Amino acid sequence: MSLAITRSIEVGVPPARAFEAFTVEMPLWFVKHPHSFSGPREGLGLRFEPGLGGRIVEIWDEATGEGYDTGRITAWDPGRRFAFEYRSAYLPPEPLTEVEVRFEPIAAGTRVTLEHRGFEKLPPKLFEDWKGRAWKLLVQWFAAWCARR
């Protein structure tokens, strides 16, 4: 049985624009918050490297732009979906889980669905701890960014 956390939100922009906003513009809308970084004290910002094999990096060193590598992009289909391996200091280092973000056209714009899967490979308590709160703020920040744009 696959254990996953799914969050969906609708934004008033077309899928191609929503995809660009979610990926390329992520460093602009990602909010520094006690639960948004694997290193809450170290996290200075975020770097998103678009394209297959690109990284999502929490910037811990302003001079180098390097820090905690939270994931590597495993699927890249602009305007439709992307996926990445996910690491967090709050989860065991292995096995990795996966996050997929899908962009579906709807009459009002785009339904964006984020699915974090692979929890069945981890201790059951982690899924229980994460399922109520994980990714909620992220999709809210993204929706607010799209509304402002």
BELFENTA-V72654 format. One record per residue. PHI is phi in radians with two decimals (none if undefined). NEAR is the number of other ideal C-beta (glycine too) atoms within 8 Angstrom. D_LAST is the distance of its C-alpha to the last C-alpha in Angstrom with 1 decimal. Layout:
BEGIN
PHI,NEAR,D_LAST ; PHI,NEAR,D_LAST
END
This chain:
BEGIN
none,3,39.5 ; -1.52,6,36.0 ; -1.83,8,34.2 ; -2.44,9,30.4 ; -1.90,12,27.5 ; -2.17,8,24.9 ; -2.26,10,21.5 ; -2.22,9,19.3 ; -2.63,10,16.1 ; -1.86,11,14.4 ; -2.21,13,10.7 ; -1.53,7,9.8 ; -2.32,10,9.1 ; -1.15,8,12.2 ; -0.93,11,14.1 ; -1.10,8,14.0 ; -1.22,9,10.2 ; -1.10,15,10.4 ; -1.06,13,13.4 ; -1.09,10,12.0 ; -1.12,15,9.2 ; -1.21,11,12.2 ; -1.63,10,14.7 ; -1.06,7,14.0 ; -1.59,10,11.1 ; -0.88,11,13.1 ; -1.08,9,14.7 ; -1.45,6,11.6 ; -1.86,11,10.9 ; -1.19,11,14.6 ; -1.69,7,16.3 ; -1.28,8,19.9 ; -2.56,7,21.9 ; -0.94,4,25.6 ; -1.88,6,25.1 ; -1.67,11,22.3 ; -2.18,10,24.6 ; -1.20,10,28.0 ; -2.07,11,29.2 ; -0.97,8,27.7 ; -1.42,4,29.6 ; -1.49,10,29.1 ; -1.08,16,25.4 ; -1.85,9,23.6 ; 3.08,9,20.5 ; -2.38,11,19.7 ; -2.15,10,20.2 ; -2.03,10,19.3 ; -1.77,9,21.5 ; -1.11,8,20.3 ; 1.77,7,23.1 ; -0.97,7,26.3 ; 1.55,5,28.1 ; -1.13,11,25.1 ; -1.90,9,25.0 ; -2.00,14,22.8 ; -2.13,13,24.2 ; -1.38,13,24.1 ; -1.37,13,24.8 ; -1.95,10,28.0 ; -2.19,9,29.3 ; -1.06,6,27.2 ; -1.15,4,29.7 ; -1.71,5,29.7 ; 1.31,9,26.3 ; -1.80,7,28.3 ; 2.99,13,28.9 ; -1.68,13,28.9 ; -1.41,9,28.3 ; -1.53,10,26.7 ; 3.12,11,26.6 ; -2.19,10,27.2 ; -1.24,16,25.4 ; -1.91,8,27.9 ; -2.54,9,26.0 ; -2.56,9,23.3 ; -2.31,7,22.5 ; -0.86,7,19.1 ; 1.48,7,17.2 ; -2.14,8,19.8 ; -2.94,9,20.7 ; -2.57,11,21.6 ; -2.48,10,24.1 ; -2.62,11,25.5 ; -1.19,9,28.6 ; -2.13,12,27.8 ; -2.13,12,29.8 ; -2.56,7,29.7 ; -1.14,7,32.2 ; -1.58,4,32.4 ; -2.15,10,33.7 ; -1.04,7,36.8 ; -1.12,4,36.3 ; -2.43,4,37.9 ; -1.33,7,37.3 ; -1.29,8,33.6 ; -1.76,13,31.4 ; -2.30,12,28.6 ; -2.08,12,25.0 ; -2.13,11,23.6 ; -2.12,12,20.0 ; -1.98,9,20.0 ; -2.17,14,17.4 ; -2.00,9,19.0 ; -1.17,7,18.0 ; -2.35,8,18.4 ; -0.97,2,18.5 ; -1.55,5,15.2 ; 2.52,10,13.3 ; -2.53,14,14.3 ; -1.66,9,16.6 ; -1.82,16,16.2 ; -2.11,10,19.6 ; -1.85,13,20.7 ; -2.18,11,24.5 ; -1.84,15,26.4 ; -2.16,12,30.0 ; 1.90,13,33.3 ; -1.17,13,34.3 ; -1.13,8,37.7 ; -1.49,6,38.6 ; -1.95,12,38.2 ; -1.00,5,40.2 ; -0.93,6,39.6 ; -1.06,6,38.8 ; -1.11,11,35.6 ; -1.09,12,34.1 ; -1.07,7,35.1 ; -1.18,6,33.5 ; -1.54,11,30.2 ; -1.08,8,29.7 ; -1.44,4,28.8 ; -2.22,6,26.2 ; -1.05,8,25.0 ; 1.29,9,21.3 ; -1.07,8,20.4 ; -1.14,10,18.4 ; -1.01,11,16.7 ; -1.19,13,15.4 ; -1.18,9,14.4 ; -1.08,11,12.4 ; -1.12,14,10.7 ; -1.06,11,9.9 ; -1.10,9,8.7 ; -1.08,12,6.3 ; -1.10,12,5.1 ; -1.15,8,5.5 ; -1.28,5,3.8 ; -1.42,6,0.0
END
